[in-house]
Amino acid sequence: MTEPTDRTGPSTEPSTEPSPELVEVGHACFDFARHGDTRRLLAYVAAGVPVDLTDASGNTLVMLAAYHGHADAVLGLAAAGADVDRVNDRGQTPLAGAVFKGEDDVVHALLEQGADPDRGTPSARATAQMFGRTDLIPGG
């Protein structure tokens, strides 16, 4: 039987940690979504950033754009294939967030892209009822 050798050279195992550069790109994209920098956000998505990239709380680029009132970014991300119904770690959807924030243009954009008003907890429909904004949700 031979003794195991001590490996002191570089590992051949793939790293599970993203590089600092990739982390920086991700943070930049989240900032672009928050601030409505649609042109740069969509350029990064076109260059390979996942359109459904999520932060540590499960918020997607669509969620951040919706919550901060950027209907053009929401529409651009949806056109690039983003899931407009993806819930974050608290069960919230972009549509419910937009209703909560009173972002009427974003609500209309998300509904136009097929967002489900009954998905999430609380749902967008329940949120609209809670805030007396049933006019925002069809059948509300």
N, C-alpha and C positions, 0 to 999 in steps of 0.2 A: 504494500500500500504506500502511495506517495503522499507527502504532505501538500496541502493546498498552498499555492504560491500567493504571495502578497501582490496585489495589483496596484502598482503605483502610477501607471500610465493613464492616459485619457480613457474615459469610459466609452464603450461602444454602444451603451444603452441610450435610446433616444430620450431627450429631456422632456419632462412633462410640464416644465415651467416655461412660459412664453419669454422671449427675449425682452430686455428692457425697451428696445426699439418698438416691438410690437405692442407692448403695454402703452407706450407713449402714443402710438397711432390710435389705439382704442380710446384712450382718454380724449384725444383731439376730436375723434368722431362723436363722442358723447357731448363734448362742448359744442360742436357744430350743430348737433340736433337741438340742444338747449337754446342756442342763440339764433337758430334759424338760418344758418349759413348753408343753405340748400346746395348751392353750386359746389362748394368744397366737399360737403358730405357725400353728395352723389358721385363726385369724382373719385373719392376713396372707395366707395362701394363698387364702382365700375372697375377699379384697379384691384379688387379682390377682397375688400373688407366684407365680412359676412353681413348681409342685409338685416339679419335678425340677431346681430351682436347684442349681448346682454351685459349689464354691469353686475356688480356684486349683489344687488338687490333684485336681480331678474328683470330690470327695466330694459326694454329694447330701445333702439333708436327711435322707432315710431312712438313709443310711450313718452319719451323725453320731448320729442318734437310736439306731440299732441298736448301734453301737459303745459308746455310753455307757449302754446298758441300759434304754431307755425304750420298752417294748413298746406302751404306749398311744399314743405319738407315731407309732410305726411303723404301727400299725393305722389311725390317723387319716389319715396321709399316704397310705397304700395306698387307703383309702376315697375319698380325693380324687383318685385316679388316678396316684399315684407309681409309677414303675417300680422294683419291689422287686429286680430283677436287674441294675440298671445298675452297671457296673464303674467304679472310679475309675481314675486315671492309672497305677496300679500293677497293674491287672488284678484288684483285689479286689472282692468283692461284700459287701453288707450281711450276708448270711447267714454268709459265711466270717468276717467280722469279729466277729459275735455268737458264733460257735462259739469263735473264738480267745479272746475275752474271758470265755467261760463264762457268757454271758447266756442261760440256758435259756428264760426267758419270751419273750425276743426271738426266739430260734431258732424256738420253736413258733409265734409270731405270724407270722413270715416264711413258714414252711412253710404255714401256714393260708392265707396270701395268694398261694400258688403259687410261691414262690421256688424256683429250680432249684438243688439241692445240687451239681450237677456243673458249674456255670458259674463262670468266673473262675480265677485262678491265684494261689495254690493254691485249688482248689475247697473248698467247705464240707465235702464228704465227705472229701477228703484231709486237711483240717485236723482234722476229728473223729478220723480214724484216727491222725494224728500225736500227738494229745493223749489218746488212749485214751477218747474220748467218742463212740464209734460209736452209743451209745444215743440220741444226739440226732438222728441222720439215719436216716430209714426206709431199710431195705435196706443200712445202713452196715456 
